[in-house]
């Protein structure tokens, strides 16, 4: 067997071991612009459902994270989230980016094509692009 044939054989074996799930996203991963409004002593995120769908996470998981980080109570009504207290759009954007970094982006290959899997008492982020499995802290 020549060196080239051996190389092609090794390359075929390597490709056969890659995950069969193709990445679902095309182009650059972008979080939608936060549409927020302050009414009285409450802050509304008007496009909360759109944000949670874009990052492919349960809206209740994202809501719990934001409410805990802002140290306030929060609810979901329709497509929007309502937080008790006045919060700037910059604060909300920073917290959503922090959530994405910790619970969405794969720490190995930096792909956003991940899912959270619960095994016994522990949660893991499993990458659909590279197959990596990393633990994440609970909320």
Chimera marker file (.cmm) of the C-alpha trace (Angstrom):
<marker_set name="trace">
<marker id="1" x="0.000" y="0.000" z="0.000" r="1" g="1" b="0" radius="0.5"/>
<marker id="2" x="1.390" y="3.350" z="-0.996" r="1" g="1" b="0" radius="0.5"/>
<marker id="3" x="1.626" y="6.318" z="1.338" r="1" g="1" b="0" radius="0.5"/>
<marker id="4" x="-1.189" y="8.090" z="-0.474" r="1" g="1" b="0" radius="0.5"/>
<marker id="5" x="-3.558" y="5.103" z="-0.202" r="1" g="1" b="0" radius="0.5"/>
<marker id="6" x="-2.737" y="4.771" z="3.497" r="1" g="1" b="0" radius="0.5"/>
<marker id="7" x="-3.415" y="8.490" z="3.999" r="1" g="1" b="0" radius="0.5"/>
<marker id="8" x="-6.792" y="8.288" z="2.194" r="1" g="1" b="0" radius="0.5"/>
<marker id="9" x="-7.736" y="5.256" z="4.312" r="1" g="1" b="0" radius="0.5"/>
<marker id="10" x="-6.893" y="7.075" z="7.547" r="1" g="1" b="0" radius="0.5"/>
<marker id="11" x="-8.819" y="10.124" z="6.343" r="1" g="1" b="0" radius="0.5"/>
<marker id="12" x="-11.897" y="7.984" z="5.584" r="1" g="1" b="0" radius="0.5"/>
<marker id="13" x="-11.715" y="6.426" z="9.071" r="1" g="1" b="0" radius="0.5"/>
<marker id="14" x="-11.473" y="9.870" z="10.672" r="1" g="1" b="0" radius="0.5"/>
<marker id="15" x="-14.492" y="11.162" z="8.723" r="1" g="1" b="0" radius="0.5"/>
<marker id="16" x="-16.523" y="8.085" z="9.694" r="1" g="1" b="0" radius="0.5"/>
<marker id="17" x="-15.958" y="8.882" z="13.393" r="1" g="1" b="0" radius="0.5"/>
<marker id="18" x="-17.281" y="12.453" z="13.189" r="1" g="1" b="0" radius="0.5"/>
<marker id="19" x="-20.805" y="13.058" z="14.568" r="1" g="1" b="0" radius="0.5"/>
<marker id="20" x="-23.495" y="12.434" z="11.966" r="1" g="1" b="0" radius="0.5"/>
<marker id="21" x="-25.531" y="15.509" z="13.004" r="1" g="1" b="0" radius="0.5"/>
<marker id="22" x="-24.787" y="18.419" z="10.713" r="1" g="1" b="0" radius="0.5"/>
<marker id="23" x="-24.768" y="21.908" z="12.215" r="1" g="1" b="0" radius="0.5"/>
<marker id="24" x="-28.201" y="23.515" z="11.914" r="1" g="1" b="0" radius="0.5"/>
<marker id="25" x="-27.005" y="27.096" z="11.745" r="1" g="1" b="0" radius="0.5"/>
<marker id="26" x="-25.875" y="28.795" z="8.606" r="1" g="1" b="0" radius="0.5"/>
<marker id="27" x="-23.703" y="31.860" z="8.874" r="1" g="1" b="0" radius="0.5"/>
<marker id="28" x="-22.768" y="33.733" z="12.004" r="1" g="1" b="0" radius="0.5"/>
<marker id="29" x="-24.586" y="33.139" z="15.303" r="1" g="1" b="0" radius="0.5"/>
<marker id="30" x="-26.273" y="36.332" z="16.468" r="1" g="1" b="0" radius="0.5"/>
<marker id="31" x="-28.454" y="37.027" z="19.486" r="1" g="1" b="0" radius="0.5"/>
<marker id="32" x="-31.476" y="39.165" z="18.524" r="1" g="1" b="0" radius="0.5"/>
<marker id="33" x="-31.437" y="42.799" z="19.644" r="1" g="1" b="0" radius="0.5"/>
<marker id="34" x="-33.170" y="43.136" z="23.031" r="1" g="1" b="0" radius="0.5"/>
<marker id="35" x="-36.437" y="45.053" z="22.770" r="1" g="1" b="0" radius="0.5"/>
<marker id="36" x="-37.094" y="46.290" z="26.275" r="1" g="1" b="0" radius="0.5"/>
<marker id="37" x="-39.445" y="48.710" z="27.919" r="1" g="1" b="0" radius="0.5"/>
<marker id="38" x="-39.698" y="50.123" z="31.450" r="1" g="1" b="0" radius="0.5"/>
<marker id="39" x="-43.233" y="50.626" z="32.731" r="1" g="1" b="0" radius="0.5"/>
<marker id="40" x="-43.450" y="51.920" z="36.283" r="1" g="1" b="0" radius="0.5"/>
<marker id="41" x="-41.267" y="49.676" z="38.406" r="1" g="1" b="0" radius="0.5"/>
<marker id="42" x="-41.191" y="46.801" z="35.901" r="1" g="1" b="0" radius="0.5"/>
<marker id="43" x="-38.917" y="45.976" z="32.993" r="1" g="1" b="0" radius="0.5"/>
<marker id="44" x="-40.321" y="44.108" z="29.994" r="1" g="1" b="0" radius="0.5"/>
<marker id="45" x="-38.334" y="42.201" z="27.371" r="1" g="1" b="0" radius="0.5"/>
<marker id="46" x="-40.768" y="42.277" z="24.459" r="1" g="1" b="0" radius="0.5"/>
<marker id="47" x="-38.941" y="39.685" z="22.285" r="1" g="1" b="0" radius="0.5"/>
<marker id="48" x="-38.001" y="37.232" z="25.053" r="1" g="1" b="0" radius="0.5"/>
<marker id="49" x="-39.459" y="34.189" z="23.273" r="1" g="1" b="0" radius="0.5"/>
<marker id="50" x="-37.583" y="35.068" z="20.061" r="1" g="1" b="0" radius="0.5"/>
<marker id="51" x="-34.311" y="35.306" z="22.011" r="1" g="1" b="0" radius="0.5"/>
<marker id="52" x="-34.822" y="31.930" z="23.715" r="1" g="1" b="0" radius="0.5"/>
<marker id="53" x="-35.739" y="30.275" z="20.392" r="1" g="1" b="0" radius="0.5"/>
<marker id="54" x="-32.690" y="31.749" z="18.641" r="1" g="1" b="0" radius="0.5"/>
<marker id="55" x="-30.296" y="30.400" z="21.284" r="1" g="1" b="0" radius="0.5"/>
<marker id="56" x="-32.294" y="27.116" z="21.397" r="1" g="1" b="0" radius="0.5"/>
<marker id="57" x="-32.865" y="27.085" z="25.144" r="1" g="1" b="0" radius="0.5"/>
<marker id="58" x="-35.974" y="26.662" z="27.272" r="1" g="1" b="0" radius="0.5"/>
<marker id="59" x="-37.377" y="30.113" z="28.057" r="1" g="1" b="0" radius="0.5"/>
<marker id="60" x="-37.898" y="29.145" z="31.714" r="1" g="1" b="0" radius="0.5"/>
<marker id="61" x="-34.201" y="28.250" z="32.055" r="1" g="1" b="0" radius="0.5"/>
<marker id="62" x="-33.153" y="31.612" z="30.606" r="1" g="1" b="0" radius="0.5"/>
<marker id="63" x="-35.728" y="33.430" z="32.775" r="1" g="1" b="0" radius="0.5"/>
<marker id="64" x="-34.455" y="31.754" z="35.971" r="1" g="1" b="0" radius="0.5"/>
<marker id="65" x="-30.875" y="32.715" z="35.091" r="1" g="1" b="0" radius="0.5"/>
<marker id="66" x="-31.756" y="36.361" z="34.419" r="1" g="1" b="0" radius="0.5"/>
<marker id="67" x="-33.977" y="36.648" z="37.506" r="1" g="1" b="0" radius="0.5"/>
<marker id="68" x="-31.257" y="35.185" z="39.714" r="1" g="1" b="0" radius="0.5"/>
<marker id="69" x="-28.543" y="37.436" z="38.272" r="1" g="1" b="0" radius="0.5"/>
<marker id="70" x="-30.747" y="40.521" z="38.661" r="1" g="1" b="0" radius="0.5"/>
<marker id="71" x="-31.895" y="39.361" z="42.134" r="1" g="1" b="0" radius="0.5"/>
<marker id="72" x="-35.561" y="39.909" z="41.322" r="1" g="1" b="0" radius="0.5"/>
<marker id="73" x="-38.811" y="38.108" z="40.553" r="1" g="1" b="0" radius="0.5"/>
<marker id="74" x="-39.801" y="37.500" z="36.939" r="1" g="1" b="0" radius="0.5"/>
<marker id="75" x="-42.643" y="36.006" z="34.920" r="1" g="1" b="0" radius="0.5"/>
<marker id="76" x="-43.378" y="35.140" z="31.310" r="1" g="1" b="0" radius="0.5"/>
<marker id="77" x="-46.546" y="36.462" z="29.673" r="1" g="1" b="0" radius="0.5"/>
<marker id="78" x="-46.963" y="35.461" z="26.055" r="1" g="1" b="0" radius="0.5"/>
<marker id="79" x="-43.817" y="36.337" z="24.110" r="1" g="1" b="0" radius="0.5"/>
<marker id="80" x="-42.425" y="38.714" z="26.739" r="1" g="1" b="0" radius="0.5"/>
<marker id="81" x="-40.715" y="38.480" z="30.117" r="1" g="1" b="0" radius="0.5"/>
<marker id="82" x="-41.537" y="40.832" z="32.966" r="1" g="1" b="0" radius="0.5"/>
<marker id="83" x="-38.977" y="41.649" z="35.672" r="1" g="1" b="0" radius="0.5"/>
<marker id="84" x="-39.754" y="43.521" z="38.884" r="1" g="1" b="0" radius="0.5"/>
<marker id="85" x="-37.448" y="46.532" z="38.990" r="1" g="1" b="0" radius="0.5"/>
<marker id="86" x="-35.856" y="48.905" z="36.520" r="1" g="1" b="0" radius="0.5"/>
<marker id="87" x="-32.999" y="47.445" z="34.473" r="1" g="1" b="0" radius="0.5"/>
<marker id="88" x="-31.112" y="49.033" z="31.593" r="1" g="1" b="0" radius="0.5"/>
<marker id="89" x="-30.931" y="47.401" z="28.179" r="1" g="1" b="0" radius="0.5"/>
<marker id="90" x="-27.133" y="47.200" z="28.591" r="1" g="1" b="0" radius="0.5"/>
<marker id="91" x="-27.529" y="45.129" z="31.769" r="1" g="1" b="0" radius="0.5"/>
<marker id="92" x="-29.968" y="42.761" z="30.089" r="1" g="1" b="0" radius="0.5"/>
<marker id="93" x="-27.740" y="42.359" z="27.008" r="1" g="1" b="0" radius="0.5"/>
<marker id="94" x="-24.686" y="41.691" z="29.164" r="1" g="1" b="0" radius="0.5"/>
<marker id="95" x="-26.547" y="39.030" z="31.172" r="1" g="1" b="0" radius="0.5"/>
<marker id="96" x="-27.904" y="37.314" z="28.046" r="1" g="1" b="0" radius="0.5"/>
<marker id="97" x="-24.383" y="37.257" z="26.571" r="1" g="1" b="0" radius="0.5"/>
<marker id="98" x="-23.126" y="35.759" z="29.840" r="1" g="1" b="0" radius="0.5"/>
<marker id="99" x="-25.851" y="33.087" z="29.665" r="1" g="1" b="0" radius="0.5"/>
<marker id="100" x="-24.953" y="32.259" z="26.050" r="1" g="1" b="0" radius="0.5"/>
<marker id="101" x="-21.265" y="31.986" z="26.925" r="1" g="1" b="0" radius="0.5"/>
<marker id="102" x="-21.948" y="29.631" z="29.839" r="1" g="1" b="0" radius="0.5"/>
<marker id="103" x="-24.964" y="27.585" z="28.658" r="1" g="1" b="0" radius="0.5"/>
<marker id="104" x="-24.976" y="27.705" z="24.841" r="1" g="1" b="0" radius="0.5"/>
<marker id="105" x="-21.489" y="28.012" z="23.297" r="1" g="1" b="0" radius="0.5"/>
<marker id="106" x="-19.408" y="24.804" z="23.252" r="1" g="1" b="0" radius="0.5"/>
<marker id="107" x="-16.261" y="25.331" z="25.350" r="1" g="1" b="0" radius="0.5"/>
<marker id="108" x="-14.280" y="23.038" z="23.014" r="1" g="1" b="0" radius="0.5"/>
<marker id="109" x="-15.132" y="24.156" z="19.466" r="1" g="1" b="0" radius="0.5"/>
<marker id="110" x="-17.082" y="27.407" z="20.145" r="1" g="1" b="0" radius="0.5"/>
<marker id="111" x="-20.132" y="26.186" z="18.196" r="1" g="1" b="0" radius="0.5"/>
<marker id="112" x="-23.606" y="27.349" z="19.283" r="1" g="1" b="0" radius="0.5"/>
<marker id="113" x="-25.082" y="23.984" z="18.200" r="1" g="1" b="0" radius="0.5"/>
<marker id="114" x="-25.441" y="22.510" z="21.678" r="1" g="1" b="0" radius="0.5"/>
<marker id="115" x="-28.093" y="21.153" z="23.988" r="1" g="1" b="0" radius="0.5"/>
<marker id="116" x="-28.326" y="20.782" z="27.756" r="1" g="1" b="0" radius="0.5"/>
<marker id="117" x="-28.710" y="17.206" z="28.977" r="1" g="1" b="0" radius="0.5"/>
<marker id="118" x="-29.530" y="16.195" z="32.548" r="1" g="1" b="0" radius="0.5"/>
<marker id="119" x="-27.962" y="12.993" z="33.878" r="1" g="1" b="0" radius="0.5"/>
<marker id="120" x="-28.985" y="12.146" z="37.432" r="1" g="1" b="0" radius="0.5"/>
<marker id="121" x="-28.339" y="15.362" z="39.406" r="1" g="1" b="0" radius="0.5"/>
<marker id="122" x="-25.886" y="16.870" z="36.936" r="1" g="1" b="0" radius="0.5"/>
<marker id="123" x="-26.358" y="18.939" z="33.786" r="1" g="1" b="0" radius="0.5"/>
<marker id="124" x="-24.065" y="18.785" z="30.779" r="1" g="1" b="0" radius="0.5"/>
<marker id="125" x="-23.761" y="20.831" z="27.626" r="1" g="1" b="0" radius="0.5"/>
<marker id="126" x="-23.450" y="18.424" z="24.682" r="1" g="1" b="0" radius="0.5"/>
<marker id="127" x="-22.120" y="19.780" z="21.392" r="1" g="1" b="0" radius="0.5"/>
<marker id="128" x="-23.845" y="18.536" z="18.246" r="1" g="1" b="0" radius="0.5"/>
<marker id="129" x="-20.936" y="19.715" z="16.090" r="1" g="1" b="0" radius="0.5"/>
<marker id="130" x="-17.906" y="18.131" z="17.791" r="1" g="1" b="0" radius="0.5"/>
<marker id="131" x="-19.524" y="15.717" z="20.273" r="1" g="1" b="0" radius="0.5"/>
<marker id="132" x="-17.895" y="17.280" z="23.370" r="1" g="1" b="0" radius="0.5"/>
<marker id="133" x="-19.661" y="16.944" z="26.719" r="1" g="1" b="0" radius="0.5"/>
<marker id="134" x="-18.958" y="19.517" z="29.452" r="1" g="1" b="0" radius="0.5"/>
<marker id="135" x="-20.573" y="20.029" z="32.820" r="1" g="1" b="0" radius="0.5"/>
<marker id="136" x="-22.482" y="23.245" z="33.572" r="1" g="1" b="0" radius="0.5"/>
<marker id="137" x="-23.538" y="24.669" z="36.914" r="1" g="1" b="0" radius="0.5"/>
<marker id="138" x="-27.169" y="24.630" z="37.937" r="1" g="1" b="0" radius="0.5"/>
<marker id="139" x="-29.209" y="27.771" z="38.250" r="1" g="1" b="0" radius="0.5"/>
<link id1="1" id2="2" r="1" g="1" b="0" radius="0.2"/>
<link id1="2" id2="3" r="1" g="1" b="0" radius="0.2"/>
<link id1="3" id2="4" r="1" g="1" b="0" radius="0.2"/>
<link id1="4" id2="5" r="1" g="1" b="0" radius="0.2"/>
<link id1="5" id2="6" r="1" g="1" b="0" radius="0.2"/>
<link id1="6" id2="7" r="1" g="1" b="0" radius="0.2"/>
<link id1="7" id2="8" r="1" g="1" b="0" radius="0.2"/>
<link id1="8" id2="9" r="1" g="1" b="0" radius="0.2"/>
<link id1="9" id2="10" r="1" g="1" b="0" radius="0.2"/>
<link id1="10" id2="11" r="1" g="1" b="0" radius="0.2"/>
<link id1="11" id2="12" r="1" g="1" b="0" radius="0.2"/>
<link id1="12" id2="13" r="1" g="1" b="0" radius="0.2"/>
<link id1="13" id2="14" r="1" g="1" b="0" radius="0.2"/>
<link id1="14" id2="15" r="1" g="1" b="0" radius="0.2"/>
<link id1="15" id2="16" r="1" g="1" b="0" radius="0.2"/>
<link id1="16" id2="17" r="1" g="1" b="0" radius="0.2"/>
<link id1="17" id2="18" r="1" g="1" b="0" radius="0.2"/>
<link id1="18" id2="19" r="1" g="1" b="0" radius="0.2"/>
<link id1="19" id2="20" r="1" g="1" b="0" radius="0.2"/>
<link id1="20" id2="21" r="1" g="1" b="0" radius="0.2"/>
<link id1="21" id2="22" r="1" g="1" b="0" radius="0.2"/>
<link id1="22" id2="23" r="1" g="1" b="0" radius="0.2"/>
<link id1="23" id2="24" r="1" g="1" b="0" radius="0.2"/>
<link id1="24" id2="25" r="1" g="1" b="0" radius="0.2"/>
<link id1="25" id2="26" r="1" g="1" b="0" radius="0.2"/>
<link id1="26" id2="27" r="1" g="1" b="0" radius="0.2"/>
<link id1="27" id2="28" r="1" g="1" b="0" radius="0.2"/>
<link id1="28" id2="29" r="1" g="1" b="0" radius="0.2"/>
<link id1="29" id2="30" r="1" g="1" b="0" radius="0.2"/>
<link id1="30" id2="31" r="1" g="1" b="0" radius="0.2"/>
<link id1="31" id2="32" r="1" g="1" b="0" radius="0.2"/>
<link id1="32" id2="33" r="1" g="1" b="0" radius="0.2"/>
<link id1="33" id2="34" r="1" g="1" b="0" radius="0.2"/>
<link id1="34" id2="35" r="1" g="1" b="0" radius="0.2"/>
<link id1="35" id2="36" r="1" g="1" b="0" radius="0.2"/>
<link id1="36" id2="37" r="1" g="1" b="0" radius="0.2"/>
<link id1="37" id2="38" r="1" g="1" b="0" radius="0.2"/>
<link id1="38" id2="39" r="1" g="1" b="0" radius="0.2"/>
<link id1="39" id2="40" r="1" g="1" b="0" radius="0.2"/>
<link id1="40" id2="41" r="1" g="1" b="0" radius="0.2"/>
<link id1="41" id2="42" r="1" g="1" b="0" radius="0.2"/>
<link id1="42" id2="43" r="1" g="1" b="0" radius="0.2"/>
<link id1="43" id2="44" r="1" g="1" b="0" radius="0.2"/>
<link id1="44" id2="45" r="1" g="1" b="0" radius="0.2"/>
<link id1="45" id2="46" r="1" g="1" b="0" radius="0.2"/>
<link id1="46" id2="47" r="1" g="1" b="0" radius="0.2"/>
<link id1="47" id2="48" r="1" g="1" b="0" radius="0.2"/>
<link id1="48" id2="49" r="1" g="1" b="0" radius="0.2"/>
<link id1="49" id2="50" r="1" g="1" b="0" radius="0.2"/>
<link id1="50" id2="51" r="1" g="1" b="0" radius="0.2"/>
<link id1="51" id2="52" r="1" g="1" b="0" radius="0.2"/>
<link id1="52" id2="53" r="1" g="1" b="0" radius="0.2"/>
<link id1="53" id2="54" r="1" g="1" b="0" radius="0.2"/>
<link id1="54" id2="55" r="1" g="1" b="0" radius="0.2"/>
<link id1="55" id2="56" r="1" g="1" b="0" radius="0.2"/>
<link id1="56" id2="57" r="1" g="1" b="0" radius="0.2"/>
<link id1="57" id2="58" r="1" g="1" b="0" radius="0.2"/>
<link id1="58" id2="59" r="1" g="1" b="0" radius="0.2"/>
<link id1="59" id2="60" r="1" g="1" b="0" radius="0.2"/>
<link id1="60" id2="61" r="1" g="1" b="0" radius="0.2"/>
<link id1="61" id2="62" r="1" g="1" b="0" radius="0.2"/>
<link id1="62" id2="63" r="1" g="1" b="0" radius="0.2"/>
<link id1="63" id2="64" r="1" g="1" b="0" radius="0.2"/>
<link id1="64" id2="65" r="1" g="1" b="0" radius="0.2"/>
<link id1="65" id2="66" r="1" g="1" b="0" radius="0.2"/>
<link id1="66" id2="67" r="1" g="1" b="0" radius="0.2"/>
<link id1="67" id2="68" r="1" g="1" b="0" radius="0.2"/>
<link id1="68" id2="69" r="1" g="1" b="0" radius="0.2"/>
<link id1="69" id2="70" r="1" g="1" b="0" radius="0.2"/>
<link id1="70" id2="71" r="1" g="1" b="0" radius="0.2"/>
<link id1="71" id2="72" r="1" g="1" b="0" radius="0.2"/>
<link id1="72" id2="73" r="1" g="1" b="0" radius="0.2"/>
<link id1="73" id2="74" r="1" g="1" b="0" radius="0.2"/>
<link id1="74" id2="75" r="1" g="1" b="0" radius="0.2"/>
<link id1="75" id2="76" r="1" g="1" b="0" radius="0.2"/>
<link id1="76" id2="77" r="1" g="1" b="0" radius="0.2"/>
<link id1="77" id2="78" r="1" g="1" b="0" radius="0.2"/>
<link id1="78" id2="79" r="1" g="1" b="0" radius="0.2"/>
<link id1="79" id2="80" r="1" g="1" b="0" radius="0.2"/>
<link id1="80" id2="81" r="1" g="1" b="0" radius="0.2"/>
<link id1="81" id2="82" r="1" g="1" b="0" radius="0.2"/>
<link id1="82" id2="83" r="1" g="1" b="0" radius="0.2"/>
<link id1="83" id2="84" r="1" g="1" b="0" radius="0.2"/>
<link id1="84" id2="85" r="1" g="1" b="0" radius="0.2"/>
<link id1="85" id2="86" r="1" g="1" b="0" radius="0.2"/>
<link id1="86" id2="87" r="1" g="1" b="0" radius="0.2"/>
<link id1="87" id2="88" r="1" g="1" b="0" radius="0.2"/>
<link id1="88" id2="89" r="1" g="1" b="0" radius="0.2"/>
<link id1="89" id2="90" r="1" g="1" b="0" radius="0.2"/>
<link id1="90" id2="91" r="1" g="1" b="0" radius="0.2"/>
<link id1="91" id2="92" r="1" g="1" b="0" radius="0.2"/>
<link id1="92" id2="93" r="1" g="1" b="0" radius="0.2"/>
<link id1="93" id2="94" r="1" g="1" b="0" radius="0.2"/>
<link id1="94" id2="95" r="1" g="1" b="0" radius="0.2"/>
<link id1="95" id2="96" r="1" g="1" b="0" radius="0.2"/>
<link id1="96" id2="97" r="1" g="1" b="0" radius="0.2"/>
<link id1="97" id2="98" r="1" g="1" b="0" radius="0.2"/>
<link id1="98" id2="99" r="1" g="1" b="0" radius="0.2"/>
<link id1="99" id2="100" r="1" g="1" b="0" radius="0.2"/>
<link id1="100" id2="101" r="1" g="1" b="0" radius="0.2"/>
<link id1="101" id2="102" r="1" g="1" b="0" radius="0.2"/>
<link id1="102" id2="103" r="1" g="1" b="0" radius="0.2"/>
<link id1="103" id2="104" r="1" g="1" b="0" radius="0.2"/>
<link id1="104" id2="105" r="1" g="1" b="0" radius="0.2"/>
<link id1="105" id2="106" r="1" g="1" b="0" radius="0.2"/>
<link id1="106" id2="107" r="1" g="1" b="0" radius="0.2"/>
<link id1="107" id2="108" r="1" g="1" b="0" radius="0.2"/>
<link id1="108" id2="109" r="1" g="1" b="0" radius="0.2"/>
<link id1="109" id2="110" r="1" g="1" b="0" radius="0.2"/>
<link id1="110" id2="111" r="1" g="1" b="0" radius="0.2"/>
<link id1="111" id2="112" r="1" g="1" b="0" radius="0.2"/>
<link id1="112" id2="113" r="1" g="1" b="0" radius="0.2"/>
<link id1="113" id2="114" r="1" g="1" b="0" radius="0.2"/>
<link id1="114" id2="115" r="1" g="1" b="0" radius="0.2"/>
<link id1="115" id2="116" r="1" g="1" b="0" radius="0.2"/>
<link id1="116" id2="117" r="1" g="1" b="0" radius="0.2"/>
<link id1="117" id2="118" r="1" g="1" b="0" radius="0.2"/>
<link id1="118" id2="119" r="1" g="1" b="0" radius="0.2"/>
<link id1="119" id2="120" r="1" g="1" b="0" radius="0.2"/>
<link id1="120" id2="121" r="1" g="1" b="0" radius="0.2"/>
<link id1="121" id2="122" r="1" g="1" b="0" radius="0.2"/>
<link id1="122" id2="123" r="1" g="1" b="0" radius="0.2"/>
<link id1="123" id2="124" r="1" g="1" b="0" radius="0.2"/>
<link id1="124" id2="125" r="1" g="1" b="0" radius="0.2"/>
<link id1="125" id2="126" r="1" g="1" b="0" radius="0.2"/>
<link id1="126" id2="127" r="1" g="1" b="0" radius="0.2"/>
<link id1="127" id2="128" r="1" g="1" b="0" radius="0.2"/>
<link id1="128" id2="129" r="1" g="1" b="0" radius="0.2"/>
<link id1="129" id2="130" r="1" g="1" b="0" radius="0.2"/>
<link id1="130" id2="131" r="1" g="1" b="0" radius="0.2"/>
<link id1="131" id2="132" r="1" g="1" b="0" radius="0.2"/>
<link id1="132" id2="133" r="1" g="1" b="0" radius="0.2"/>
<link id1="133" id2="134" r="1" g="1" b="0" radius="0.2"/>
<link id1="134" id2="135" r="1" g="1" b="0" radius="0.2"/>
<link id1="135" id2="136" r="1" g="1" b="0" radius="0.2"/>
<link id1="136" id2="137" r="1" g="1" b="0" radius="0.2"/>
<link id1="137" id2="138" r="1" g="1" b="0" radius="0.2"/>
<link id1="138" id2="139" r="1" g="1" b="0" radius="0.2"/>
</marker_set>
